[in-house]
Amino acid sequence: NEQSGEIEEEILGTFVHYPIKLAWAITIHKSQGMTSHDVVYKVRKILHTKKIGHTGTLDPIAEGVLPLTIGQGTKISQFIVEKEKEYVAELSFGSKTDSFDRTGQIIGQVDKIITEDELKKTLLLFTGEIDQVPPIYSAIKVDGKKLYEYAREQIQVEIKARKISIHELELLHFEFPIAKIRVACSKGTYIRSLCNDIGEKLGTFAHMTSLIRTKSGPFHLDKAISLKQLEALSSEKIEQHLYPMDFPLQHLFRVDVQPYSAKYLLNGNPLIQKNIVQNINDIPLCEKVRIYLHDEFKGVGLMENKDDYRIKPLRLFTNQ
């Protein structure tokens, strides 16, 4: 589904040596018609590595930014999935589908013409923190079972609304019955549900007809590479499209370990003030941090207070 950061996918296997030791990720421009699993499979073959994951799937109907984790980078996916996403979506007014997009069955139609002014005013109602009910065709689990499994079996199930945030909602183009919108949103936002809800708020129906993810955290569409382009590149050229592991973690506080505390860190011990260059009292409790040694990224830690302020290592990388 197009939900921001809903699923982490990791394909396990023996890591085959690749000359890019510090690579964390590559950003693929996924095309329509492919699943996120299809993309992972193809990149595995191109990069000659079996351990690749992605941070948030895209439906086959969707295209755009799909960051893939590589090698040890799969171990930090959990620390980056909460970053904001941005989409450009097209919706069509007048009909409702069971999946909230053009791939579903039409289950309702309304003959009502809306104006651009009405649409702009309605979009304002969906900005900020709102309650959103996910679509039935989604991978969210209820009682241990995915919603789309209930849908396929035609079983009724209660779907609870969830809090999401729409930071920006801009009308890019409107020519009834088609509208194109740009959405900057939080983790957990379903663009299909948003399109459906916009239609209902206007007293009509609407469903999503296309979706492009233009941003996923720090990864942008203009820096993404297609599978066709990737296949044509040499190893040296591929290296230019790879990101270091700490690139998507720039939103976390940085701490540098004192050189004399190197062994202490690499043994996985909690770090107190004497082990850290920065003043750790400036870091809020429960905040995650990036850990560096000799200016080299070594992992992720958590600021906590156990009788004293300290940083507990959550994930360390001793051999990159």
C-alpha positions in Angstrom: 0.0 0.0 0.0 1.0 3.6 -0.3 1.1 4.1 3.5 4.2 5.9 4.6 6.5 3.6 6.4 3.9 0.9 7.1 6.0 -2.1 6.1 9.7 -2.9 6.4 10.8 -5.7 4.1 14.1 -7.6 4.5 15.2 -10.3 2.3 17.6 -12.4 4.2 20.6 -14.3 2.9 24.4 -14.4 2.9 25.9 -11.0 2.1 27.8 -11.3 -1.2 30.9 -9.1 -1.3 30.3 -5.8 -3.1 33.0 -3.1 -3.4 30.8 -0.5 -1.8 31.4 -1.3 1.9 29.8 1.8 3.4 26.7 1.8 1.2 23.5 2.0 3.1 20.9 2.7 0.4 20.0 3.4 -3.1 16.9 5.3 -4.2 15.0 3.6 -7.0 12.3 5.4 -9.1 9.7 2.6 -9.1 7.6 2.4 -12.2 3.9 1.6 -12.3 2.9 -2.0 -12.6 5.7 -3.3 -10.4 5.5 -4.4 -6.8 8.1 -3.3 -4.3 9.1 -6.9 -4.0 9.8 -6.9 -7.8 12.1 -4.0 -7.4 14.0 -5.6 -4.5 14.4 -8.8 -6.5 15.9 -7.0 -9.5 18.3 -4.8 -7.4 19.5 -7.9 -5.6 20.7 -9.3 -9.0 22.2 -6.0 -10.2 24.2 -5.4 -7.0 25.0 -9.1 -6.4 23.8 -9.1 -2.8 21.0 -11.0 -1.2 20.4 -8.7 1.7 18.2 -5.8 0.6 15.2 -4.2 2.2 12.8 -1.3 1.6 11.3 1.2 4.1 7.7 1.5 3.1 6.1 -0.2 0.1 4.4 1.3 -3.0 1.4 -0.3 -4.6 1.7 -1.5 -8.2 -0.5 1.5 -9.2 2.0 3.9 -7.7 5.4 5.1 -8.9 8.2 7.2 -7.5 10.7 7.2 -4.7 11.5 3.7 -3.2 14.6 3.8 -0.9 16.3 0.4 -0.6 18.5 -0.7 2.3 21.7 -2.7 1.5 23.7 -5.1 3.6 24.0 -3.9 7.2 21.9 -0.9 6.3 18.8 -3.2 6.7 19.5 -3.1 10.4 18.7 0.6 10.7 15.4 0.6 8.8 13.5 0.8 12.1 15.1 4.2 12.8 14.1 6.0 9.6 10.6 4.9 8.8 8.9 7.7 10.7 10.2 10.4 8.4 7.7 12.4 6.3 6.6 11.5 2.8 5.3 13.6 -0.1 3.0 12.6 -2.9 1.4 13.9 -6.0 -1.9 12.2 -6.5 -4.7 12.4 -9.1 -8.3 11.8 -8.1 -11.5 11.5 -10.1 -14.8 12.7 -8.8 -18.2 11.0 -9.3 -17.4 7.4 -8.4 -16.3 5.3 -5.4 -14.4 2.1 -5.5 -14.0 -0.6 -2.9 -10.2 -0.1 -2.9 -10.5 3.7 -3.0 -8.4 3.7 -6.3 -8.9 2.8 -9.9 -8.0 -0.8 -9.5 -11.1 -1.5 -7.4 -14.7 -2.2 -8.3 -17.1 0.7 -8.6 -19.5 0.6 -5.7 -21.2 4.0 -5.9 -21.7 6.9 -8.3 -23.0 10.5 -7.9 -23.8 13.0 -10.6 -22.6 16.2 -8.9 -20.4 18.9 -10.4 -18.1 20.7 -7.9 -16.2 23.9 -8.5 -12.5 24.6 -8.0 -13.4 27.1 -5.2 -15.4 24.4 -3.3 -12.5 22.0 -3.7 -9.9 24.4 -2.3 -12.0 25.2 0.7 -12.5 21.5 1.4 -8.8 20.8 1.2 -8.2 23.2 4.0 -10.3 21.0 6.3 -7.9 18.1 5.8 -4.7 20.0 6.9 -3.2 19.4 10.3 -3.9 16.5 12.5 -6.9 14.5 11.5 -8.6 11.1 12.0 -8.4 8.8 9.1 -9.9 5.4 8.5 -7.5 3.1 6.5 -8.9 1.4 3.4 -10.1 -2.2 3.7 -7.6 -3.2 1.0 -4.5 -2.6 3.2 -2.0 -4.6 5.1 -3.0 -3.4 8.5 -3.7 -6.3 10.9 -6.9 -6.7 12.9 -6.9 -9.6 15.3 -3.7 -11.0 13.6 -5.2 -10.9 10.1 -4.5 -8.4 7.3 -7.4 -6.2 6.3 -7.2 -7.1 2.6 -7.6 -10.8 3.6 -10.9 -9.9 5.2 -11.9 -8.0 2.1 -11.1 -10.9 -0.2 -13.2 -13.2 2.0 -16.0 -10.6 2.1 -15.9 -10.5 5.9 -17.1 -7.4 7.6 -14.6 -6.0 10.1 -14.4 -2.8 12.2 -11.6 -0.5 11.0 -10.7 2.1 13.6 -9.6 5.6 12.7 -6.1 6.6 13.3 -4.4 10.0 13.9 -2.4 11.3 11.0 -0.9 14.6 10.0 -1.3 16.4 6.7 1.4 19.1 6.7 0.6 20.5 3.3 -2.2 19.9 0.9 -2.0 21.9 -2.4 -4.2 21.8 -5.4 -2.0 21.6 -8.5 -4.6 21.3 -11.2 -8.3 21.0 -11.5 -10.5 20.3 -14.5 -13.7 18.5 -13.4 -13.9 15.6 -12.8 -10.1 15.3 -12.4 -8.0 17.0 -9.7 -4.3 16.8 -9.0 -3.0 17.4 -5.5 0.3 17.5 -3.6 0.3 16.0 -0.2 3.1 16.3 2.5 2.1 13.9 5.3 3.2 11.9 8.3 3.8 8.2 8.7 0.6 6.2 8.5 -1.2 8.4 5.9 -3.2 6.6 3.2 -3.5 8.8 0.1 -6.3 6.5 -1.2 -8.4 7.2 1.9 -7.7 10.9 1.7 -9.0 11.0 -1.9 -12.1 9.1 -0.8 -12.7 11.4 2.2 -12.3 14.5 0.1 -15.1 13.3 -2.2 -17.4 12.5 0.7 -16.8 15.9 2.3 -17.9 17.5 -0.9 -21.1 15.4 -1.0 -19.9 13.2 -3.9 -17.6 10.3 -4.5 -13.9 10.3 -5.5 -11.2 7.7 -6.0 -7.4 7.9 -6.6 -6.4 7.3 -10.3 -2.6 7.8 -10.0 0.1 8.3 -7.3 3.7 9.5 -7.4 5.8 9.5 -4.3 8.1 12.5 -4.7 9.8 12.4 -1.3 10.5 9.8 1.4 12.4 11.4 4.3 15.6 12.8 2.9 15.2 11.0 -0.4 13.9 12.9 -3.4 12.5 11.9 -6.8 15.1 14.0 -8.7 17.9 11.9 -7.2 16.2 8.5 -7.8 17.4 6.1 -10.5 15.2 3.8 -12.6 16.0 0.0 -12.8 16.8 0.4 -16.5 19.3 3.1 -15.8 20.8 1.1 -12.9 21.3 -2.0 -15.1 23.3 0.0 -17.6 25.8 1.4 -15.1 29.2 0.0 -14.2 30.1 -0.7 -10.6 32.0 2.7 -10.4 29.0 4.6 -11.7 26.6 2.7 -9.4 28.7 3.9 -6.4 27.7 7.5 -7.3 24.1 6.6 -6.5 24.7 5.0 -3.2 24.2 6.7 0.2 26.2 6.1 3.4 24.3 4.5 6.3 24.0 7.7 8.3 22.5 9.7 5.5 18.8 9.1 6.4 19.5 9.6 10.1 20.5 13.3 10.0 17.3 14.1 12.0 18.9 12.4 15.0 21.3 14.1 17.5 25.0 13.4 16.8 27.4 12.3 19.5 31.1 11.6 19.1 32.8 9.0 21.3 36.1 10.0 22.9 39.0 8.0 21.3 40.0 6.5 24.6 36.5 5.0 24.9 36.6 3.1 21.6 36.8 -0.4 23.2 34.2 0.5 25.7 31.8 1.5 22.9 32.5 -1.5 20.6 31.8 -3.9 23.5 28.3 -2.4 23.6 28.5 -0.7 27.0 26.3 2.3 27.8 28.1 5.6 27.3 28.2 8.3 30.0 29.5 11.9 29.8 33.2 11.1 30.1 32.8 8.9 27.0 31.2 11.6 24.9 32.6 14.8 23.4 29.3 16.6 23.4 27.3 17.6 26.5 24.8 14.8 26.8 22.6 16.9 29.1 21.6 18.8 26.0 19.9 15.7 24.6 16.3 15.1 25.6 15.5 11.8 27.3 14.3 9.0 25.1 15.8 10.6 22.0 17.8 8.4 19.6 21.3 9.5 18.6 23.9 8.9 15.9 27.1 7.5 17.4 30.5 8.3 15.8 34.1 7.2 16.5 37.0 8.9 14.8 34.4 10.7 12.6 33.1 7.3 11.4 29.4 6.3 11.9 29.2 3.5 14.4 25.5 3.1 15.2 22.4 4.3 16.9 21.8 4.8 20.6 19.1 5.9 23.0 19.4 8.7 25.6 18.1 7.4 28.9 18.5 7.9 32.7 19.4 4.9 34.8 20.7 6.6 38.0 22.6 8.9 35.6 22.3 10.2 32.1 23.7 7.8 29.6 23.4 6.6 26.0 22.4 3.0 25.5 23.7 1.5 22.2 20.7 0.1 20.2 22.6 -1.0 17.1 26.3 -0.9 16.4 28.3 -1.5 13.3 31.9 -2.6 13.9 32.7 -3.8 10.4 31.4 -1.8 7.6 
